Amino acid sequence: MINALGEISTAAHTVANTVESAFYIPGYGMQTAAATLAGNALGAQDKQRMKDLASMIILIEFALMVLSGSLLFVFAPNMMRIFSQHAQVVLLGSTVLRMVAVSEPFYGVSIVIEGMMQGVGRTMTPFVFNILGMWSVRILGTFLCTQVLGLGLVSAWACMILHNLLLFVLFSIDYR
């Protein structure tokens, strides 16, 4: 669907995806740590440790993602220029990177909660949440925005961000 938007959008999307991935890698590291620590607390049958772990790791993850999101927001054009000197690619890529930078902390919280759920053996709920969000918001939304309504790359990234925010809401409700 992105390739159908043209060369500028395809290039901006590809470069922005590459840049963004460097900024959410710490989140996935924290997800793995959360899964391991939650599994250990479950194995020890220590509910207090589980509560303390959850509070601590969610707070750390949120802070990390605020920091990485802030860096991504501020340095988006510089990051884009590492991969492309084309002004339109840099401008469009910077726009979508700044959009996603604002949502990074929420995405980080959802992936940490998902990790904790996986660590205690609750894998069906994350599976359902991800399938629901991916197909209903990210894929269908992107198709409607780009192919039916004729909107551009910004709308496709808005769908991705909406998917991430939906996961934040769903995982947060389940966590509570």
Backbone as CSV, one residue per row, in Angstrom:
resi,resn,N_x,N_y,N_z,CA_x,CA_y,CA_z,C_x,C_y,C_z
1,MET,0.828,-1.203,0.000,0.000,0.000,0.000,0.866,1.258,0.000
2,ILE,1.994,1.199,0.710,2.875,2.368,0.764,3.549,2.581,-0.582
3,ASN,3.978,1.510,-1.227,4.640,1.634,-2.524,3.736,2.294,-3.552
4,ALA,2.422,2.101,-3.426,1.475,2.703,-4.360,1.398,4.220,-4.197
5,LEU,1.958,4.753,-3.118,1.918,6.208,-2.871,3.000,6.963,-3.640
6,GLY,3.924,6.241,-4.250,4.960,6.895,-5.043,6.334,6.795,-4.411
7,GLU,7.312,7.259,-5.177,8.711,7.112,-4.782,9.064,7.897,-3.524
8,ILE,8.594,9.119,-3.422,8.925,9.960,-2.260,8.375,9.320,-0.990
9,SER,7.104,8.918,-1.027,6.488,8.289,0.146,7.164,6.970,0.491
10,THR,7.473,6.177,-0.521,8.133,4.895,-0.274,9.500,5.108,0.358
11,ALA,10.260,6.044,-0.171,11.586,6.326,0.379,11.488,6.877,1.801
12,ALA,10.587,7.822,2.010,10.417,8.404,3.353,9.989,7.340,4.351
13,HIS,9.064,6.484,3.945,8.575,5.411,4.813,9.703,4.440,5.170
14,THR,10.463,4.032,4.177,11.535,3.065,4.390,12.596,3.628,5.324
15,VAL,13.015,4.845,5.068,14.043,5.471,5.905,13.499,5.723,7.310
16,ALA,12.283,6.243,7.414,11.700,6.522,8.727,11.534,5.242,9.544
17,ASN,11.155,4.145,8.896,11.057,2.851,9.588,12.411,2.434,10.148
18,THR,13.450,2.620,9.354,14.800,2.270,9.787,15.215,3.116,10.986
19,VAL,14.974,4.410,10.891,15.338,5.323,11.983,14.531,4.993,13.237
20,GLU,13.228,4.817,13.090,12.378,4.564,14.257,12.779,3.289,14.981
21,SER,13.164,2.277,14.236,13.500,0.996,14.864,14.635,1.133,15.873
22,ALA,15.554,2.036,15.629,16.653,2.254,16.576,16.154,2.840,17.890
23,PHE,15.011,3.496,17.864,14.509,4.160,19.060,13.561,3.313,19.885
24,TYR,13.040,2.232,19.323,12.201,1.374,20.165,12.868,0.062,20.534
25,ILE,14.103,-0.140,20.124,14.847,-1.332,20.530,14.950,-1.442,22.055
26,PRO,15.234,-0.350,22.784,15.268,-0.467,24.254,13.932,-0.958,24.828
27,GLY,12.845,-0.589,24.190,11.534,-1.053,24.643,11.393,-2.555,24.553
28,TYR,11.896,-3.135,23.474,11.818,-4.584,23.328,12.778,-5.291,24.287
29,GLY,13.880,-4.659,24.593,14.766,-5.209,25.623,14.078,-5.240,26.978
30,MET,13.362,-4.169,27.284,12.617,-4.115,28.541,11.474,-5.125,28.535
31,GLN,10.881,-5.371,27.380,9.812,-6.366,27.281,10.348,-7.744,27.659
32,THR,11.513,-8.074,27.157,12.125,-9.364,27.475,12.455,-9.452,28.961
33,ALA,12.998,-8.379,29.513,13.302,-8.352,30.950,12.017,-8.507,31.769
34,ALA,10.959,-7.810,31.355,9.684,-7.890,32.067,9.135,-9.309,32.036
35,ALA,9.233,-9.968,30.891,8.748,-11.347,30.774,9.520,-12.270,31.712
36,THR,10.831,-12.119,31.722,11.680,-12.973,32.556,11.402,-12.736,34.039
37,LEU,11.370,-11.474,34.449,11.168,-11.148,35.856,9.761,-11.521,36.331
38,ALA,8.767,-11.334,35.474,7.400,-11.722,35.836,7.302,-13.234,35.992
39,GLY,7.941,-13.961,35.098,7.956,-15.419,35.207,8.648,-15.881,36.482
40,ASN,9.741,-15.215,36.847,10.440,-15.556,38.089,9.564,-15.286,39.311
41,ALA,8.887,-14.145,39.325,8.010,-13.810,40.447,6.857,-14.803,40.541
42,LEU,6.310,-15.202,39.394,5.234,-16.194,39.381,5.741,-17.529,39.925
43,GLY,6.913,-17.938,39.455,7.495,-19.194,39.918,7.753,-19.191,41.413
44,ALA,8.123,-18.042,41.948,8.370,-17.915,43.383,7.066,-17.704,44.161
45,GLN,5.965,-17.568,43.445,4.643,-17.305,44.039,4.691,-16.073,44.945
46,ASP,5.357,-15.038,44.439,5.543,-13.808,45.201,4.744,-12.679,44.546
47,LYS,3.504,-12.507,45.000,2.620,-11.497,44.403,3.124,-10.082,44.651
48,GLN,3.716,-9.847,45.803,4.233,-8.513,46.098,5.381,-8.163,45.159
49,ARG,6.261,-9.126,44.924,7.364,-8.891,43.984,6.817,-8.609,42.595
50,MET,5.748,-9.311,42.215,5.124,-9.091,40.914,4.591,-7.655,40.814
51,LYS,3.918,-7.180,41.854,3.394,-5.811,41.853,4.523,-4.787,41.797
52,ASP,5.543,-5.009,42.622,6.680,-4.086,42.646,7.391,-4.060,41.297
53,LEU,7.570,-5.231,40.717,8.205,-5.350,39.407,7.413,-4.572,38.358
54,ALA,6.114,-4.796,38.350,5.273,-4.142,37.346,5.370,-2.627,37.460
55,SER,5.247,-2.113,38.662,5.328,-0.659,38.855,6.672,-0.114,38.417
56,MET,7.733,-0.799,38.827,9.080,-0.327,38.528,9.373,-0.373,37.034
57,ILE,9.080,-1.494,36.401,9.472,-1.652,34.999,8.622,-0.781,34.079
58,ILE,7.351,-0.580,34.413,6.511,0.317,33.608,7.031,1.741,33.710
59,LEU,7.397,2.165,34.916,7.929,3.518,35.104,9.254,3.702,34.356
60,ILE,10.143,2.727,34.473,11.433,2.813,33.771,11.217,2.849,32.262
61,GLU,10.336,1.977,31.775,10.069,1.930,30.335,9.479,3.246,29.841
62,PHE,8.518,3.790,30.588,7.907,5.058,30.200,8.971,6.148,30.117
63,ALA,9.833,6.214,31.133,10.891,7.227,31.142,11.853,7.040,29.973
64,LEU,12.255,5.793,29.705,13.147,5.517,28.571,12.523,5.949,27.249
65,MET,11.242,5.649,27.096,10.582,5.967,25.831,10.285,7.469,25.705
66,VAL,10.089,8.167,26.812,9.972,9.629,26.742,11.298,10.207,26.261
67,LEU,12.382,9.699,26.829,13.703,10.168,26.419,13.973,9.852,24.952
68,SER,13.769,8.605,24.552,14.053,8.248,23.158,13.092,8.947,22.204
69,GLY,11.827,9.080,22.594,10.864,9.802,21.762,11.234,11.276,21.607
70,SER,11.729,11.872,22.690,12.158,13.281,22.625,13.335,13.450,21.682
71,LEU,14.298,12.539,21.780,15.457,12.593,20.875,15.020,12.399,19.430
72,LEU,14.112,11.459,19.221,13.609,11.205,17.870,12.891,12.442,17.330
73,PHE,12.086,13.078,18.159,11.346,14.267,17.736,12.306,15.392,17.345
74,VAL,13.270,15.659,18.204,14.194,16.777,17.982,15.117,16.524,16.791
75,PHE,15.624,15.305,16.686,16.644,15.017,15.677,16.109,14.302,14.436
76,ALA,14.794,14.286,14.258,14.206,13.587,13.105,14.832,14.000,11.764
77,PRO,14.935,15.304,11.467,15.525,15.666,10.168,16.982,15.204,10.029
78,ASN,17.743,15.325,11.123,19.147,14.900,11.076,19.245,13.402,10.807
79,MET,18.366,12.634,11.463,18.369,11.185,11.269,17.992,10.830,9.834
80,MET,17.009,11.530,9.293,16.594,11.278,7.914,17.725,11.589,6.945
81,ARG,18.458,12.674,7.215,19.548,13.075,6.314,20.711,12.094,6.298
82,ILE,20.818,11.252,7.308,21.865,10.223,7.295,21.643,9.279,6.115
83,PHE,20.366,9.040,5.780,20.016,8.063,4.757,19.610,8.673,3.417
84,SER,19.204,9.954,3.428,18.757,10.584,2.185,19.027,12.087,2.235
85,GLN,19.436,12.626,1.111,19.630,14.068,0.994,18.471,14.733,0.240
86,HIS,17.537,13.934,-0.216,16.396,14.446,-0.977,15.477,15.230,-0.028
87,ALA,15.273,16.502,-0.308,14.545,17.398,0.603,13.125,16.915,0.904
88,GLN,12.418,16.423,-0.111,11.038,15.970,0.115,10.993,14.701,0.963
89,VAL,11.950,13.817,0.763,12.029,12.591,1.556,12.324,12.944,3.017
90,VAL,13.270,13.850,3.227,13.635,14.265,4.584,12.448,14.936,5.266
91,LEU,11.752,15.809,4.555,10.613,16.523,5.145,9.477,15.571,5.507
92,LEU,9.103,14.707,4.598,8.008,13.766,4.851,8.404,12.758,5.932
93,GLY,9.610,12.244,5.855,10.086,11.300,6.872,10.164,11.934,8.246
94,SER,10.607,13.176,8.303,10.676,13.892,9.584,9.288,14.091,10.174
95,THR,8.326,14.362,9.324,6.944,14.544,9.786,6.420,13.279,10.445
96,VAL,6.578,12.144,9.777,6.042,10.900,10.346,6.849,10.468,11.573
97,LEU,8.149,10.722,11.587,8.947,10.392,12.762,8.524,11.215,13.967
98,ARG,8.242,12.478,13.744,7.790,13.323,14.859,6.417,12.890,15.358
99,MET,5.577,12.447,14.445,4.269,11.921,14.863,4.446,10.723,15.780
100,VAL,5.256,9.765,15.335,5.417,8.530,16.097,6.214,8.767,17.384
101,ALA,7.078,9.757,17.383,7.873,10.053,18.584,6.977,10.365,19.780
102,VAL,5.878,11.047,19.522,4.952,11.415,20.589,4.265,10.175,21.179
103,SER,4.100,9.138,20.374,3.407,7.940,20.849,4.340,6.894,21.458
104,GLU,5.641,7.090,21.367,6.606,6.097,21.844,6.388,5.673,23.305
105,PRO,6.168,6.613,24.246,5.984,6.172,25.636,4.780,5.239,25.819
106,PHE,3.716,5.498,25.094,2.517,4.661,25.210,2.774,3.274,24.620
107,TYR,3.481,3.255,23.508,3.847,1.985,22.893,4.741,1.192,23.831
108,GLY,5.689,1.871,24.455,6.596,1.213,25.389,5.870,0.558,26.544
109,VAL,4.895,1.255,27.109,4.123,0.686,28.218,3.377,-0.556,27.755
110,SER,2.777,-0.494,26.586,2.004,-1.647,26.119,2.900,-2.862,25.875
111,ILE,4.105,-2.659,25.339,4.943,-3.832,25.076,5.519,-4.412,26.370
112,VAL,5.721,-3.582,27.392,6.189,-4.104,28.671,5.082,-4.910,29.354
113,ILE,3.861,-4.392,29.327,2.743,-5.141,29.903,2.560,-6.452,29.140
114,GLU,2.684,-6.393,27.829,2.606,-7.605,27.014,3.688,-8.599,27.433
115,GLY,4.899,-8.115,27.663,5.987,-8.979,28.104,5.686,-9.639,29.444
116,MET,5.137,-8.864,30.376,4.787,-9.442,31.674,3.717,-10.518,31.516
117,MET,2.748,-10.258,30.639,1.695,-11.247,30.406,2.290,-12.531,29.828
118,GLN,3.187,-12.379,28.897,3.829,-13.546,28.298,4.663,-14.300,29.332
119,GLY,5.328,-13.561,30.211,6.166,-14.176,31.235,5.396,-15.021,32.233
120,VAL,4.122,-14.691,32.425,3.298,-15.479,33.354,2.404,-16.461,32.603
121,GLY,2.638,-16.596,31.302,1.913,-17.602,30.523,0.594,-17.147,29.930
122,ARG,0.291,-15.869,30.015,-0.944,-15.339,29.430,-0.646,-14.853,28.017
123,THR,-0.584,-15.765,27.087,-0.202,-15.407,25.723,-1.389,-15.187,24.786
124,MET,-2.543,-15.724,25.129,-3.703,-15.587,24.245,-4.182,-14.135,24.166
125,THR,-4.234,-13.443,25.304,-4.720,-12.063,25.312,-3.848,-11.155,24.440
126,PRO,-2.513,-11.160,24.596,-1.696,-10.337,23.697,-1.883,-10.702,22.222
127,PHE,-2.033,-11.993,21.953,-2.269,-12.436,20.575,-3.550,-11.807,20.023
128,VAL,-4.628,-11.883,20.784,-5.913,-11.333,20.342,-5.824,-9.817,20.176
129,PHE,-5.223,-9.140,21.153,-5.089,-7.678,21.069,-4.312,-7.280,19.816
130,ASN,-3.207,-7.961,19.552,-2.375,-7.618,18.398,-3.057,-7.931,17.072
131,ILE,-3.726,-9.069,16.980,-4.442,-9.416,15.742,-5.578,-8.419,15.500
132,LEU,-6.337,-8.132,16.544,-7.449,-7.179,16.434,-6.952,-5.815,15.959
133,GLY,-5.920,-5.309,16.614,-5.394,-3.994,16.249,-4.746,-3.971,14.881
134,MET,-3.979,-5.004,14.585,-3.269,-5.047,13.303,-4.244,-5.055,12.134
135,TRP,-5.242,-5.924,12.187,-6.149,-6.055,11.050,-7.202,-4.959,11.004
136,SER,-7.730,-4.543,12.149,-8.823,-3.565,12.122,-8.330,-2.129,11.992
137,VAL,-7.183,-1.822,12.595,-6.714,-0.432,12.585,-5.573,-0.240,11.592
138,ARG,-4.528,-1.017,11.749,-3.339,-0.765,10.935,-3.551,-1.132,9.472
139,ILE,-3.996,-2.337,9.190,-4.116,-2.769,7.797,-5.363,-2.196,7.129
140,LEU,-6.528,-2.422,7.729,-7.763,-1.897,7.140,-7.750,-0.368,7.109
141,GLY,-7.299,0.238,8.204,-7.227,1.706,8.253,-6.306,2.270,7.193
142,THR,-5.141,1.655,7.040,-4.191,2.121,6.027,-4.765,1.926,4.625
143,PHE,-5.414,0.800,4.402,-6.033,0.565,3.098,-7.082,1.638,2.802
144,LEU,-7.972,1.887,3.760,-9.022,2.895,3.552,-8.428,4.282,3.324
145,CYS,-7.446,4.640,4.140,-6.852,5.976,4.026,-6.079,6.173,2.726
146,THR,-5.255,5.184,2.374,-4.377,5.382,1.220,-5.006,4.979,-0.103
147,GLN,-5.767,3.895,-0.118,-6.279,3.370,-1.376,-7.689,3.873,-1.699
148,VAL,-8.510,4.067,-0.678,-9.893,4.494,-0.918,-10.016,6.011,-0.856
149,LEU,-9.461,6.612,0.210,-9.596,8.061,0.385,-8.494,8.857,-0.308
150,GLY,-7.459,8.177,-0.779,-6.387,8.863,-1.510,-5.483,9.708,-0.633
151,LEU,-5.445,9.397,0.652,-4.575,10.143,1.560,-3.155,9.587,1.454
152,GLY,-2.201,10.277,2.016,-0.809,9.904,1.827,-0.186,9.165,2.996
153,LEU,1.136,9.247,3.029,1.933,8.520,4.002,1.601,8.926,5.441
154,VAL,1.323,10.175,5.666,0.996,10.639,7.019,-0.212,9.876,7.559
155,SER,-1.195,9.608,6.722,-2.386,8.874,7.175,-2.040,7.416,7.502
156,ALA,-1.130,6.833,6.738,-0.718,5.450,7.019,-0.006,5.376,8.366
157,TRP,0.857,6.338,8.640,1.541,6.354,9.928,0.559,6.696,11.052
158,ALA,-0.441,7.491,10.762,-1.476,7.770,11.771,-2.194,6.477,12.149
159,CYS,-2.440,5.620,11.181,-3.063,4.316,11.468,-2.157,3.458,12.336
160,MET,-0.861,3.481,12.053,0.091,2.727,12.868,0.089,3.250,14.306
161,ILE,0.077,4.560,14.446,0.064,5.173,15.781,-1.244,4.849,16.499
162,LEU,-2.355,4.902,15.781,-3.637,4.539,16.393,-3.623,3.089,16.865
163,HIS,-3.015,2.221,16.096,-2.867,0.822,16.505,-2.065,0.737,17.804
164,ASN,-0.961,1.458,17.879,-0.143,1.453,19.091,-0.906,2.013,20.288
165,LEU,-1.681,3.065,20.065,-2.474,3.640,21.161,-3.595,2.700,21.586
166,LEU,-4.185,1.994,20.628,-5.198,0.994,20.967,-4.580,-0.092,21.844
167,LEU,-3.386,-0.554,21.489,-2.707,-1.556,22.307,-2.438,-1.020,23.710
168,PHE,-2.034,0.234,23.801,-1.807,0.847,25.114,-3.082,0.796,25.954
169,VAL,-4.197,1.185,25.358,-5.472,1.184,26.083,-5.861,-0.237,26.491
170,LEU,-5.813,-1.168,25.547,-6.213,-2.545,25.840,-5.331,-3.190,26.904
171,PHE,-4.016,-3.043,26.748,-3.107,-3.651,27.730,-3.228,-2.960,29.095
172,SER,-3.428,-1.650,29.108,-3.575,-0.940,30.371,-4.849,-1.359,31.100
173,ILE,-5.934,-1.508,30.361,-7.191,-1.966,30.974,-7.013,-3.378,31.528
174,ASP,-6.407,-4.243,30.751,-6.189,-5.618,31.202,-5.257,-5.641,32.425
175,TYR,-4.252,-4.813,32.428,-3.289,-4.742,33.548,-3.992,-4.303,34.828
176,ARG,-4.870,-3.327,34.715,-5.603,-2.831,35.893,-6.479,-3.944,36.429
